[in-house]
Amino acid sequence: MSRFLRRQGWVAGLFVLFLALLVVTRLIQPGYGAADFGSLARAVLPYAFAVAAQTVVVLAGGIDLSVAAMMALTSVTAAALMAGASEEFALAVVPFVLALGFALGAMNGALIVVSRVPDIVVTLATLFMLQGAALLVLDAPGGGAAEWLKALIVGTVPIPGLPGAVTDWIPKALVVLVICLAVVWIPLRRSRLGLSLYAIGSSDLAAFRSGVPVARTKILAYALGGLFAAMGGLTLTMSTGIGAPIPGPYLLASVAAVVLGGVALGGGRGGLLGPIIAVFVLRLVRTDLTLLAVDPNVTTIIEGVIMVVVVMLGALVAMRGRTP
Amino acid sequence: MTDTATLDRPAPLGRRIRRFMSDQPLVPLIVLLVILVGVLEFLRPGIVNERWIANTVKFAIPLAMLAACQTMTMLTGGIDLSVSTVATMAAFFMAAQSVALDPVSAGAIALLPALLIGIANGIGVGVFRVHPLIMTLGTSLVGIGCLQVYQRTVIASGARVPDGLTWLGTGLTGGVPNALLLFIPVAAFVILMLRFTGFGRLLYAVGDNERAARLSGVQYWRVILALYVLSALIAGITGLLYLGLIRTPSLSLADPLMLPSVAAAVIGGTSIFGGRGGYAGTIVGALILTVLTTLLRLLQLPEGARLILFGAIVLLVTAAYLRLVDDR
């Protein structure tokens, strides 16, 4: 019970931090409004999906170093398929790319289960392989994206009955993010599979002895991670209109946000909400520093220091909790 | 009597080979290395000569030195992902400071950030018990930021690679790379330290069973602090050597060595969960990776296919090696 409270407390604290940062942003830049929030949501999208992918895998007791490479591969695949194709064709491209991500993620999981090599080494090897595959699909940034896909994350959602001042603060990108995550996460969390996921994360031996199919659950965890990464790859193509075969800075960011979001790296503890709020916090800090006209390179230093300090504090709190 | 009869009968060949391999984990690695060199010679007869060997060794040395950091940290169940940043920082500081200072004081200044990052890593992992992966990623992020800011200030004054480092990095003496002058003492130090000193034994103890080590009176945080400082210093020295080899300082100088350094340690038989492995295997692992890179380059495949093959082979070798050495 106390653990449950502590976990929810962490998420609530993060949310308060996020709101406080929004207020700070308003103070720094009185003009900061709905449009800026919309662009924040758009910038967060790929990070949020990378974090979701990492979260699922970490909860199951693994770690996925190939997440950024997977996003690069799915992004260039989508961009290469959509280049010069009709708008309707993109309707087929999206499910195909999602299925590709799911399958490649499942390959990650299957390799780990079959080879019995530690997760970190297997995903390190697949990082190279996926990056190579991305370069084979497109050897330079290029390709295209359907107009309706690009429009999907631009602008706001009008809701009848609500005044424009409120709906202005609901950017489409945020809605897309929430829907995509909820469609996968909520059924998962309530299903047997979700329970097994947490079970193998906290102790795979105990889970095995309680009759949880450890191998299958692990493969599915990585497959879901791949699915989220494919969504992230698609949003990359959607927001830039092209695909780039070079993995972005998403691996580091995803691991950082997972830890900031209160997910134990050993697995089995935490949820999806915390990491997603954490990634918003991290991006907003970046925005604030930019607004304060801080040198972007100094921003990198500050981000790193924040990450290290928060993680240290988190570890300290966890230590206090263990030894009362 | 029936007992002795069963004892006398030789064990099946497969089991005997397996037992031999787990006693001598270096043998299969060396066999693999020889096979790779054989394939290379078969594909391009005459390529394996003295010059080629010297070149391979020259490029394997920085990788093997960074992999030493990974080996030592992995023995305690950790990992050091800041090594490439530390190496790059050392190289960049060296090149920038050499314009005005003599090589020795420039080198001392260059190793200062390495020391600081090592201390930060050690305190984070040892005292605050942050996961090593996160801690070292975080400090390397801070390091990259500092480097970018520093680069701005030195862009006007230019950079210079000291002649001594060029001699050490690229020079050959009678066909033998000069870099061995640095590498052999470092390698001997790491191997002997791991095998014969109390500190080395503590690393294995902490990685094998941290609780047991703690209960036996090991001061966990001191061991970890010393380990990460040592790791960062070796990474910094590697950066200086690598600067002499590549001869153009850049902000991503040692980045391509980061993931291969982990791969080299893993291929060399060091367990990422701690407590098992050693540096000798890692050196062979680094040689294998270097030869493999040459081999893949020789096949003239596109960059993408080369990366795919590299990843697949690393995975295959690790899996096969694990199966061969111990059947859990």
HADDOCK unambig.tbl for C-alpha pairs under 7 A between the chains (distance, minus, plus):
assign (segid A and resid 115 and name CA) (segid B and resid 319 and name CA) 5.42 0.50 0.50
assign (segid A and resid 117 and name CA) (segid B and resid 319 and name CA) 5.90 0.50 0.50
assign (segid A and resid 122 and name CA) (segid B and resid 315 and name CA) 6.29 0.50 0.50
assign (segid A and resid 125 and name CA) (segid B and resid 311 and name CA) 4.31 0.50 0.50
assign (segid A and resid 125 and name CA) (segid B and resid 312 and name CA) 6.54 0.50 0.50
assign (segid A and resid 125 and name CA) (segid B and resid 314 and name CA) 6.44 0.50 0.50
assign (segid A and resid 125 and name CA) (segid B and resid 315 and name CA) 5.88 0.50 0.50
assign (segid A and resid 126 and name CA) (segid B and resid 311 and name CA) 6.03 0.50 0.50
assign (segid A and resid 128 and name CA) (segid B and resid 307 and name CA) 5.38 0.50 0.50
assign (segid A and resid 128 and name CA) (segid B and resid 308 and name CA) 5.97 0.50 0.50
assign (segid A and resid 128 and name CA) (segid B and resid 311 and name CA) 5.10 0.50 0.50
assign (segid A and resid 129 and name CA) (segid B and resid 307 and name CA) 5.72 0.50 0.50
assign (segid A and resid 129 and name CA) (segid B and resid 308 and name CA) 3.82 0.50 0.50
assign (segid A and resid 129 and name CA) (segid B and resid 311 and name CA) 5.28 0.50 0.50
assign (segid A and resid 129 and name CA) (segid B and resid 312 and name CA) 6.89 0.50 0.50
assign (segid A and resid 132 and name CA) (segid B and resid 303 and name CA) 6.89 0.50 0.50
assign (segid A and resid 132 and name CA) (segid B and resid 304 and name CA) 3.61 0.50 0.50
assign (segid A and resid 132 and name CA) (segid B and resid 305 and name CA) 5.77 0.50 0.50
assign (segid A and resid 132 and name CA) (segid B and resid 306 and name CA) 6.98 0.50 0.50
assign (segid A and resid 132 and name CA) (segid B and resid 307 and name CA) 4.74 0.50 0.50
assign (segid A and resid 132 and name CA) (segid B and resid 308 and name CA) 5.08 0.50 0.50
assign (segid A and resid 133 and name CA) (segid B and resid 304 and name CA) 5.72 0.50 0.50
assign (segid A and resid 133 and name CA) (segid B and resid 308 and name CA) 6.70 0.50 0.50
assign (segid A and resid 135 and name CA) (segid B and resid 304 and name CA) 4.84 0.50 0.50
assign (segid A and resid 136 and name CA) (segid B and resid 304 and name CA) 5.10 0.50 0.50
assign (segid A and resid 136 and name CA) (segid B and resid 305 and name CA) 6.93 0.50 0.50
assign (segid A and resid 297 and name CA) (segid B and resid 145 and name CA) 5.38 0.50 0.50
assign (segid A and resid 297 and name CA) (segid B and resid 148 and name CA) 6.01 0.50 0.50
assign (segid A and resid 297 and name CA) (segid B and resid 149 and name CA) 5.89 0.50 0.50
assign (segid A and resid 298 and name CA) (segid B and resid 145 and name CA) 6.17 0.50 0.50
assign (segid A and resid 298 and name CA) (segid B and resid 149 and name CA) 6.72 0.50 0.50
assign (segid A and resid 300 and name CA) (segid B and resid 141 and name CA) 6.99 0.50 0.50
assign (segid A and resid 300 and name CA) (segid B and resid 142 and name CA) 6.70 0.50 0.50
assign (segid A and resid 300 and name CA) (segid B and resid 145 and name CA) 5.10 0.50 0.50
assign (segid A and resid 301 and name CA) (segid B and resid 141 and name CA) 6.84 0.50 0.50
assign (segid A and resid 301 and name CA) (segid B and resid 142 and name CA) 4.51 0.50 0.50
assign (segid A and resid 301 and name CA) (segid B and resid 145 and name CA) 4.72 0.50 0.50
assign (segid A and resid 301 and name CA) (segid B and resid 146 and name CA) 6.42 0.50 0.50
assign (segid A and resid 304 and name CA) (segid B and resid 138 and name CA) 5.37 0.50 0.50
assign (segid A and resid 304 and name CA) (segid B and resid 139 and name CA) 6.80 0.50 0.50
assign (segid A and resid 304 and name CA) (segid B and resid 141 and name CA) 5.40 0.50 0.50
assign (segid A and resid 304 and name CA) (segid B and resid 142 and name CA) 4.94 0.50 0.50
assign (segid A and resid 305 and name CA) (segid B and resid 142 and name CA) 6.46 0.50 0.50
assign (segid A and resid 307 and name CA) (segid B and resid 138 and name CA) 6.54 0.50 0.50
assign (segid A and resid 308 and name CA) (segid B and resid 135 and name CA) 6.47 0.50 0.50
assign (segid A and resid 308 and name CA) (segid B and resid 138 and name CA) 5.61 0.50 0.50
assign (segid A and resid 311 and name CA) (segid B and resid 130 and name CA) 6.76 0.50 0.50
assign (segid A and resid 312 and name CA) (segid B and resid 124 and name CA) 6.67 0.50 0.50
assign (segid A and resid 312 and name CA) (segid B and resid 128 and name CA) 5.82 0.50 0.50
assign (segid A and resid 312 and name CA) (segid B and resid 130 and name CA) 6.01 0.50 0.50
assign (segid A and resid 315 and name CA) (segid B and resid 128 and name CA) 6.18 0.50 0.50
assign (segid A and resid 315 and name CA) (segid B and resid 129 and name CA) 6.24 0.50 0.50
assign (segid A and resid 315 and name CA) (segid B and resid 130 and name CA) 5.83 0.50 0.50
assign (segid A and resid 316 and name CA) (segid B and resid 128 and name CA) 6.00 0.50 0.50
